[in-house]
Amino acid sequence: MLIDISQEVFNCTVFPGDPQPQNIRAQSIKNGDICNLTEIHMCAHNGTHVDSPYHFIDSGKTIDRMPLESYIGDCFVTHDRGDITGEKAEKILEKARAAGAEKRILIGGKVVVSEAAAQVFADAGIILIGNESQTVGPEDSPRNVHLILLGREVTLLEGVRLGGVEEGKYFLMAQPLNLGGSDGSPCRAVLMKSE
């Protein structure tokens, strides 16, 4: 069973201050053109997207240099509310290890990953963390959490939609577009229920 956990791009949630994606009709059969052709104007971090280290680290890897293994493989989905503390992060990792999916963690609900939790996840060697917010850290000061995680080349998958997805192990496919030199990319994130 496949579960789409992506936002629809043109009506997606955007980080405060980022531009809303625009769907511009460059050509239209109705107007006598040979085909319908869509021009897209958007930020690389609109809707469901991934961050590369270059987003916050000027010498960090760009999205096209990140390994595809970060975005594809077993993951653990859990749900919470509020701040993810270091203690909560340890408990999430414990459940993920028991499920055999500790390398990629997705957290549903209205949560903020604290600096302490980011350090726990980074020290544990995870390769991806995802959440429903448009930023993994506090919206008013996301920098430090990003630096901790991106400094260890942990992929950030932001803006997923996990409502109705039960806690447990899944197979994640969330590969970004191959945008050379970019700090992030939209993606179509999909879960497949593991047996």
Secondary structure by P-SEA (a helix, b strand, c coil): ccccccccccccccccccccbbbbccccccccccbbbbbbbbcccccccccccccccccccccccccccccccbbbbbbbcccccaaaaaaaaaaaaaaccccbbbbcccccccaaaaaaaaaacccbbbcccccccccccccaaaaaaaaaccccccccccccccbbbbbbbbcccccccccbbbbbccccccc
